[in-house]
C-alpha cells in the first residue's frame, strides 16, 4: 500500500511541472498576474487575486522580476482609481463610460507591455509610472 502511495505522489508531482511554475514566485508567476489582470477586466475578482499574489511574492524574487510585481501593484491601484472615477462620473452625460473605456485600454496596454518585457527577460524600466509603461 505504501508503494502505491509513493507512486501516486510521484506521478502527481511529475504531472504538472508547468502548473508549479505559475505558483512559484518568478517570471512565470508574474506573467500569470498580467493574465489575471486582463481576465479581471471581465471578472474583477481575478485582478484582486493577482494583486495579492504580487504583494506576497514581491520580496522573494530577483530585482528584474520584482520590478514587474511593483508595476503590477501600481497598475492595480491606479486602475482601481480610474474605475471608481469612471463609475462616479457615469451619470454625467456618459463621461464615465469614456473614462471606463480609456481605463480598460490603459490596463490592457500596460499588461501587454509588461508581458513583452517578461518574455524578453527584462526588468520593467519604470515600474511606478502613471503612463502606459
Backbone as numpy.savetxt, mean C-alpha at the origin, in Angstrom:
# Nx Ny Nz CAx CAy CAz Cx Cy Cz
1.88 -41.63 12.89 1.06 -40.43 12.89 1.92 -39.17 12.89
3.03 -39.21 13.61 3.90 -38.03 13.63 4.56 -37.81 12.28
4.83 -38.88 11.53 5.40 -38.71 10.19 4.42 -38.00 9.27
3.13 -38.33 9.40 2.11 -37.66 8.59 2.03 -36.18 8.94
2.16 -35.87 10.23 2.10 -34.48 10.68 3.29 -33.69 10.14
4.48 -34.29 10.19 5.67 -33.62 9.67 5.56 -33.39 8.17
5.05 -34.40 7.46 4.90 -34.29 6.02 3.92 -33.19 5.65
2.80 -33.09 6.38 1.82 -32.05 6.07 2.36 -30.67 6.41
3.16 -30.56 7.47 3.77 -29.27 7.80 4.75 -28.85 6.72
5.58 -29.79 6.25 6.54 -29.48 5.21 5.85 -29.09 3.91
4.79 -29.80 3.56 4.10 -29.47 2.30 3.40 -28.13 2.41
2.88 -27.78 3.59 2.24 -26.47 3.73 3.27 -25.35 3.69
4.48 -25.62 4.18 5.53 -24.61 4.11 6.03 -24.45 2.67
6.10 -25.54 1.93 6.58 -25.48 0.56 5.50 -25.04 -0.42
4.24 -25.12 -0.03 3.15 -24.84 -0.95 3.04 -23.36 -1.32
3.41 -22.48 -0.43 3.17 -21.07 -0.71 4.37 -20.19 -0.39
5.51 -20.41 -1.03 6.63 -19.52 -0.76 6.36 -18.09 -1.21
5.60 -17.92 -2.29 5.28 -16.57 -2.76 4.37 -15.85 -1.77
3.45 -16.59 -1.18 2.55 -15.98 -0.20 3.32 -15.50 1.02
4.33 -16.25 1.42 5.09 -15.83 2.59 5.92 -14.58 2.29
6.32 -14.36 1.02 7.04 -13.14 0.66 6.17 -11.91 0.90
4.89 -12.04 0.60 3.98 -10.91 0.79 3.76 -10.60 2.27
3.92 -11.60 3.11 3.67 -11.40 4.54 4.91 -10.84 5.25
6.08 -11.06 4.71 7.32 -10.61 5.34 7.63 -9.18 4.92
8.15 -8.37 5.85 8.54 -7.01 5.48 9.58 -7.04 4.36
9.40 -6.19 3.39 10.33 -6.12 2.27 9.65 -5.62 1.03
10.33 -5.72 -0.11 9.80 -5.18 -1.36 8.47 -5.80 -1.79
8.33 -7.10 -1.65 7.07 -7.75 -2.05 5.91 -7.26 -1.19
6.18 -7.11 0.09 5.16 -6.62 1.01 4.78 -5.18 0.70
5.78 -4.35 0.41 5.51 -2.95 0.07 4.71 -2.86 -1.22
5.02 -3.72 -2.18 4.27 -3.75 -3.42 2.82 -4.16 -3.16
2.63 -5.12 -2.25 1.29 -5.56 -1.90 0.48 -4.40 -1.30
1.13 -3.55 -0.53 0.44 -2.41 0.07 -0.05 -1.45 -1.02
0.77 -1.22 -2.03 0.31 -0.39 -3.15 -0.95 -0.99 -3.78
-0.96 -2.30 -3.94 -2.12 -2.98 -4.51 -3.33 -2.84 -3.59
-3.11 -2.97 -2.28 -4.20 -2.78 -1.33 -4.78 -1.37 -1.42
-3.93 -0.39 -1.64 -4.42 0.99 -1.79 -5.27 1.14 -3.05
-4.84 0.51 -4.13 -5.62 0.59 -5.37 -6.97 -0.09 -5.21
-6.98 -1.25 -4.57 -8.24 -1.93 -4.30 -9.07 -1.11 -3.31
-8.39 -0.38 -2.43 -9.07 0.46 -1.45 -9.88 1.58 -2.06
-9.61 1.92 -3.30 -10.44 2.92 -3.97 -11.88 2.43 -4.14
-12.04 1.10 -4.18 -13.37 0.50 -4.29 -13.84 -0.02 -2.93
-12.95 -0.72 -2.24 -13.24 -1.29 -0.92 -12.31 -0.64 0.08
-12.76 0.39 0.77 -11.91 1.21 1.62 -11.15 0.47 2.69
-11.66 -0.66 3.15 -11.01 -1.38 4.24 -9.61 -1.85 3.87
-9.37 -2.19 2.62 -8.05 -2.69 2.24 -6.98 -1.61 2.38
-7.34 -0.36 2.16 -6.38 0.73 2.35 -6.00 0.85 3.83
-6.98 0.69 4.70 -6.71 0.73 6.14 -5.78 -0.41 6.55
-6.01 -1.59 6.02 -5.12 -2.73 6.29 -3.72 -2.41 5.79
-3.63 -1.81 4.61 -2.33 -1.47 4.05 -1.54 -0.50 4.90
-2.18 0.53 5.42 -1.45 1.50 6.23 -1.01 0.89 7.56
-1.81 0.00 8.12 -1.40 -0.67 9.37 -0.17 -1.53 9.11
-0.18 -2.27 8.00 0.97 -3.11 7.65 2.20 -2.24 7.41
2.03 -1.10 6.77 3.16 -0.19 6.52 3.74 0.32 7.84
2.88 0.71 8.78 3.37 1.18 10.08 4.12 0.08 10.82
3.59 -1.14 10.79 4.21 -2.26 11.52 5.56 -2.64 10.90
5.64 -2.65 9.57 6.85 -3.14 8.90 7.92 -2.08 8.67
7.57 -0.83 8.79 8.52 0.25 8.48 9.86 0.12 9.20
9.92 -0.15 10.50 11.23 -0.20 11.14 12.02 -1.49 10.89
11.45 -2.45 10.20 12.07 -3.77 10.05 12.82 -3.98 8.75
12.95 -2.96 7.92 13.48 -3.15 6.57 14.65 -2.22 6.29
15.29 -2.45 5.15 16.40 -1.59 4.73 15.86 -0.20 4.37
16.77 0.74 4.23 16.38 2.14 4.00 15.58 2.33 2.71
15.96 1.63 1.64 15.26 1.87 0.37 13.82 1.38 0.43
13.56 0.27 1.13 12.18 -0.21 1.28 11.43 0.66 2.28
12.15 1.10 3.30 11.53 1.97 4.30 11.00 3.25 3.66
11.68 3.75 2.64 11.20 4.95 1.96 9.83 4.71 1.32
9.58 3.49 0.87 8.28 3.16 0.29 7.20 3.09 1.36
7.53 2.52 2.52 6.56 2.48 3.61 6.20 3.90 4.06
7.18 4.77 4.13 6.93 6.17 4.51 6.03 6.83 3.46
6.33 6.61 2.19 5.53 7.15 1.10 4.09 6.63 1.17
3.93 5.36 1.49 2.60 4.76 1.58 1.81 5.34 2.76
2.47 5.54 3.87 1.80 6.13 5.03 1.33 7.54 4.70
2.20 8.32 4.05 1.82 9.68 3.66 0.69 9.65 2.62
0.75 8.70 1.69 -0.30 8.59 0.69 -1.64 8.30 1.34
-1.66 7.41 2.32 -2.91 7.08 3.00 -3.52 8.30 3.68
-2.73 8.98 4.51 -3.28 10.09 5.30 -3.66 11.28 4.41
-2.86 11.57 3.42 -3.19 12.68 2.51 -4.39 12.32 1.64
-4.47 11.07 1.20 -5.62 10.61 0.43 -6.90 10.65 1.26
-6.78 10.28 2.54 -7.94 10.37 3.43 -8.39 11.81 3.60
-7.43 12.71 3.72 -7.75 14.13 3.84 -8.48 14.63 2.59
-7.97 14.26 1.42 -8.63 14.65 0.16 -10.03 14.04 0.06
-10.16 12.79 0.49 -11.46 12.12 0.45 -12.48 12.79 1.35
-12.07 13.16 2.54 -12.97 13.86 3.46 -13.36 15.22 2.88
-12.38 15.93 2.32 -12.67 17.23 1.70 -13.67 17.06 0.55
-13.49 16.02 -0.23 -14.42 15.76 -1.33 -15.82 15.45 -0.84
-15.93 14.65 0.21 -17.25 14.32 0.75 -17.94 15.55 1.35
-17.16 16.39 2.02 -17.74 17.58 2.64 -18.20 18.60 1.61
-17.57 18.60 0.45 -17.93 19.59 -0.58 -18.88 19.03 -1.64
-19.36 17.82 -1.46 -20.31 17.25 -2.43 -21.56 18.12 -2.63
-22.12 18.71 -1.57 -23.32 19.52 -1.79 -23.07 20.83 -2.55
-21.83 21.23 -2.69 -21.51 22.51 -3.33 -21.35 22.36 -4.83
-22.47 22.27 -5.52 -22.47 22.23 -6.99 -21.55 21.14 -7.54
-21.57 20.00 -6.91 -20.76 18.83 -7.33 -19.26 19.09 -7.32
-18.83 20.10 -6.61 -17.40 20.34 -6.46 -16.73 19.14 -5.80
-17.44 18.53 -4.88 -16.91 17.37 -4.18 -16.61 16.22 -5.11
-17.43 16.02 -6.12 -17.19 14.94 -7.08 -15.89 15.17 -7.83
-15.63 16.41 -8.19 -14.37 16.75 -8.87 -13.19 16.47 -7.94
-13.33 16.87 -6.68 -12.26 16.63 -5.69 -12.03 15.14 -5.52
-13.09 14.36 -5.44 -12.95 12.90 -5.26 -12.29 12.25 -6.48
-12.64 12.70 -7.67 -12.03 12.15 -8.89 -10.54 12.49 -8.95
-10.22 13.74 -8.63 -8.81 14.14 -8.61 -8.04 13.36 -7.56
-8.64 13.16 -6.40 -7.98 12.39 -5.32 -7.73 10.95 -5.77
-8.71 10.35 -6.43 -8.53 8.96 -6.91 -7.41 8.88 -7.93
-7.35 9.82 -8.85 -6.28 9.85 -9.85 -4.93 10.04 -9.16
-4.89 10.93 -8.17 -3.66 11.20 -7.41 -3.16 9.92 -6.74
-4.08 9.17 -6.11 -3.70 7.92 -5.45 -3.21 6.89 -6.46
-3.91 6.76 -7.57 -3.51 5.78 -8.60 -2.11 6.09 -9.13
-1.85 7.34 -9.44 -0.54 7.71 -9.98 0.56 7.46 -8.94
0.31 7.82 -7.69 1.30 7.59 -6.64 1.59 6.09 -6.47
0.56 5.27 -6.51 0.77 3.83 -6.36 1.53 3.25 -7.54
1.18 3.65 -8.74 1.86 3.13 -9.93 3.33 3.56 -9.92
3.59 4.82 -9.58 4.98 5.28 -9.54 5.75 4.55 -8.44
5.13 4.34 -7.29 5.78 3.60 -6.21 6.11 2.18 -6.62
5.16 1.53 -7.30 5.40 0.16 -7.76 6.50 0.11 -8.80
6.62 1.15 -9.62 7.70 1.16 -10.61 9.05 1.32 -9.94
9.12 2.13 -8.87 10.38 2.24 -8.13 10.74 0.92 -7.46
9.76 0.22 -6.93 10.04 -1.07 -6.29 10.53 -2.08 -7.33
9.89 -2.12 -8.49 10.32 -3.09 -9.51 11.75 -2.80 -9.98
12.17 -1.54 -9.90 13.54 -1.17 -10.25 14.47 -1.28 -9.05
13.93 -1.71 -7.90 14.69 -1.84 -6.65 15.33 -0.52 -6.24
14.56 0.56 -6.36 15.03 1.89 -6.01 14.23 2.43 -4.83
14.89 3.24 -4.03 14.20 3.95 -2.96 13.29 5.00 -3.58
12.25 5.35 -2.86 11.41 6.45 -3.34 12.20 7.73 -3.13
12.33 8.59 -4.15 13.20 9.77 -4.04 12.72 10.81 -3.03
11.42 10.95 -2.84 10.90 11.96 -1.89 9.62 11.42 -1.25
9.76 10.58 -0.21 8.60 9.90 0.33 7.59 10.81 1.05
7.98 12.01 1.40 7.05 12.88 2.14 6.39 13.93 1.26
6.58 13.87 -0.03 6.03 14.89 -0.93 4.51 14.85 -0.99
3.92 16.00 -1.24 2.47 16.09 -1.49 2.19 15.89 -2.98
3.22 16.00 -3.79 3.04 15.88 -5.23 2.83 14.41 -5.60
2.78 14.13 -6.87 2.50 12.78 -7.33 3.61 11.78 -7.01
4.78 12.26 -6.75 5.85 11.36 -6.33 6.81 11.14 -7.42
